[in-house]
Amino acid sequence: MTGSRSLHQQMVDAFMHRAKQDLPSRPVAPLASVLRLRARLILEEALETIDALGYRVRDPELLVRERPGVLDLVEIVDGCCDIMVVTTGTLSACGVSDLPVQLAVDINNLAKFGGDGRLDEYGKWVKPSDHQPPNLKEVLRALSAAG
């Protein structure tokens, strides 16, 4: 299975494994707790991006499962791919190459284990209080110098 995954996905999988998140070996409908965690993570990242674009969402904590019996794996895959397309397109619109910044973020994510890092009540890994974010400013500076 590893051979069919990009380095990025392998690093994300390593993070999820260390954070004790489910990593099924074949396509499957996840448990309700996993669905909620993934929804919260996507919402959190989308809201951070929306905020960075200068917009606000009134109630980011609102997350209610309105259709508990409904799960469409094809639509989930389509939505995830669309998020990847629009986020990568946003990087392109900002003149930023994805591989260097994604690698910096992936490496930084894997450094979040240890110290007082922990799982929260939803299953999200909370980074340790002394964790430093990736130095994206330096990565962008290097990209600017190379361009």
C-alpha positions in Angstrom: 0.0 0.0 0.0 2.9 2.4 0.8 4.1 2.3 -2.8 0.8 3.9 -4.0 1.0 6.8 -1.6 2.9 10.1 -2.1 5.5 11.0 0.3 3.1 13.7 1.6 0.5 11.0 2.3 3.0 8.7 3.9 4.0 11.5 6.3 0.4 12.3 7.1 -0.2 8.6 7.8 2.9 8.6 10.1 1.3 11.5 12.0 -2.1 9.9 12.2 -0.5 6.6 13.4 1.4 8.4 16.1 -1.7 10.3 17.1 -3.5 7.0 17.4 -6.0 7.8 14.6 -7.5 5.0 12.5 -5.7 4.0 9.3 -7.7 1.4 7.5 -5.9 -0.6 4.8 -8.8 -0.5 2.4 -11.7 1.8 1.6 -14.2 1.7 4.4 -17.0 3.7 6.1 -15.3 5.2 9.2 -16.8 5.1 12.7 -19.0 8.1 13.7 -16.2 9.3 16.0 -13.8 9.3 13.1 -16.3 11.1 10.9 -16.7 13.8 13.5 -13.0 14.2 14.0 -12.3 14.5 10.3 -15.2 17.0 9.9 -13.8 19.1 12.8 -10.3 19.1 11.3 -11.5 20.1 7.9 -13.7 22.8 9.3 -10.8 24.1 11.5 -8.4 24.3 8.6 -11.0 25.8 6.3 -11.9 28.4 8.9 -8.2 29.3 9.4 -7.7 29.7 5.7 -10.9 31.8 5.4 -9.6 34.0 8.3 -6.3 34.4 6.6 -8.1 35.6 3.4 -9.7 38.3 5.5 -13.1 36.9 6.2 -14.9 35.7 9.3 -17.3 32.9 10.1 -19.7 33.7 12.9 -19.9 30.3 14.8 -16.9 28.0 14.1 -17.9 25.7 17.0 -21.2 24.7 15.4 -20.9 21.2 14.0 -24.0 19.0 14.1 -24.4 15.7 12.3 -27.7 16.2 10.6 -27.7 13.0 8.6 -26.3 10.3 10.9 -27.2 7.4 8.6 -25.9 9.0 5.5 -22.3 8.3 4.4 -21.2 8.5 0.7 -17.5 7.5 0.4 -17.4 8.7 -3.2 -18.5 12.2 -2.1 -16.1 12.2 0.8 -13.2 11.4 -1.6 -14.5 14.1 -4.1 -14.7 16.7 -1.3 -11.2 15.9 0.0 -9.7 16.1 -3.5 -11.6 19.4 -4.1 -10.1 20.8 -0.9 -6.7 19.7 -2.0 -7.2 21.3 -5.4 -8.5 24.6 -4.0 -5.8 24.8 -1.3 -3.1 24.0 -3.9 -4.7 26.5 -6.2 -4.5 29.1 -3.4 -0.8 28.4 -3.1 -0.4 28.9 -6.8 -2.4 32.1 -6.7 0.1 33.3 -4.1 3.1 32.2 -6.2 4.1 29.5 -3.7 5.4 26.1 -4.7 3.6 23.4 -2.7 6.3 20.8 -2.1 8.7 22.9 0.0 6.0 24.4 2.3 4.1 21.1 2.6 7.4 19.3 3.5 8.1 21.9 6.2 4.6 21.4 7.6 4.7 17.6 7.4 8.0 17.5 9.2 6.8 19.9 11.8 3.6 17.9 12.4 5.7 14.8 13.2 7.6 16.8 15.7 4.4 17.5 17.7 4.8 14.3 19.8 6.3 14.3 23.2 6.2 16.9 26.0 2.7 17.6 27.1 1.1 16.7 23.8 -2.1 14.8 24.1 -5.3 13.6 22.5 -8.3 15.9 23.1 -11.8 14.6 23.8 -12.5 14.4 20.0 -9.4 12.4 19.1 -7.4 15.4 17.7 -3.7 15.4 18.7 -3.0 18.7 20.6 0.6 19.8 20.1 2.8 20.3 23.2 2.8 23.8 24.8 6.4 24.4 23.8 6.0 23.4 20.2 7.2 25.8 17.6 5.4 26.2 14.2 7.3 25.6 11.0 9.4 28.5 9.8 7.3 29.1 6.7 8.7 32.7 6.5 12.1 31.3 5.8 10.8 28.7 3.3 9.0 31.5 1.5 12.2 33.7 1.6 14.1 30.8 0.0 11.5 30.4 -2.7 11.6 34.1 -3.4 15.4 34.0 -3.7 15.3 31.0 -6.0 12.6 32.5 -8.2 
